[in-house]
Amino acid sequence: MFTEILNFKIFNKSKVELLKYIKSYEKVNIISGNPEVLFNGLNDELLNKSFKKENSIIIPDGVGTVIASKILKKPVEEKIAGIDVMKEILKIAHLEKKSIYLLGAKEEILRKCSENIKKEFPNLILSGLHNGFFDLNNCEEILDDIREKKPWAIFVAMGCPRQEYFIESNMETLPCKVFMGVGGSFDIFSGISKRAPKWMINLGLEWLYRVAKEPWRIRRLTSIPKFLITVIKYNK
């Protein structure tokens, strides 16, 4: 069920199996394990500890993680994108009339994101939302709001490692069952950004589409070869 990469257990079954597995947890932290996130986990003591907890599941979100699993001859069944998992969780919330909380992004993006989610999944309960511009060490008012609303799932869109710090620091005291850092997913739900065409996603070329649309991302791509070199060295 898991492939070990840099001492992190990466879920190696299908997305369908992942959703079944999530249901077995009382509380679960779903981590999108792309090379950048795993590098942060490797070099940050707090995140390293968080990623290795029993209630954390790291999904193979990124072509670099998929290639690393093949290098180690323990290939994952499929690349599982964080936004696809988020959509499946929203679908469950819709079908079972569960509540969610959205935390992160700019106010206007957050509002549009919430509107579009409610249009697509009308039966879910949007219990609360707050933008991502606040002090992580001084956010008791936000935490109190989440505790009061008692959402089933919370999606935190503040980028790595900020969203992971928030989840790790507050997971034990918040009532949510599902925690997930979702990076730029609110941008996509809001319509401000678009995903690659399906054929590019299927060929593992979503990164190329993102770079074409946002050339500044090319600097972040350097994490992939560095990550793969580290994986090879680590397993010599």
C-alpha positions, 0 to 999 in steps of 0.5 A: 500500500506504500512506497518508501521514498526518502523515508516517507511512506507514499500511498501507492494504490489507486485514487479509489483505494485512497478514498476507501482508506481515508474513511478508516481514519478518525482524523486524517491529514492528506499531504500532496507529496510532490517533490517540492513538498517532500523536500520541505519535509526532508529539511524541516524537522516539524514537517518531517515529524508531521509527514510521518505521523500515523494519521498522515497520508502522503499522495503521489502528486507530481510526476517527479514522485512517480518517477522516483517510485519507478527508480526505486522499482516500487512504482505507484499505481497512478499519479494522484493530484491533490485537486482531484482528491479535493474534488472527490472529498467535496463530492462525498460532502455533497452526497452525504450532506457534510460540512466543509471549511475553506481557509486560504487565498485572497478574499476575492478568490476565496469568495468566488471559489466558495460560490463555484463549489456551492454551484457544483456541490449544492448539498454540501454545507459550507460552514465557514471560510477565511482568507489566508492573510493572517498571523499563524501564531495569532489566529485564535479567532479563526480557530474558535470559528472552526471549532464552533462550526465543527466542519467535517473537512477543512481545506487549507490553501496557503502554499507549502510549508505555511499550510502544513504548519497550520495543519500540524499546529492545530490538527489535534485541537480542531474537530475536523475529520479531514485536513488537507493542504491544497496549494493553488486549488482555490485559484482553479475552483475560482476560475482564475486559473485553469488546469491543463487539458486532460490529454496533457494530464494523462501524459504527465505534462501538467507541469509543462502547461503550468509553466507555459501559462506562468513562466515564473514556475520554471524556477520551481521545476529545478526541485524535480531533478534535485529530488531525483538525484537525492532519491538515487543517492539516498538509496545507494 
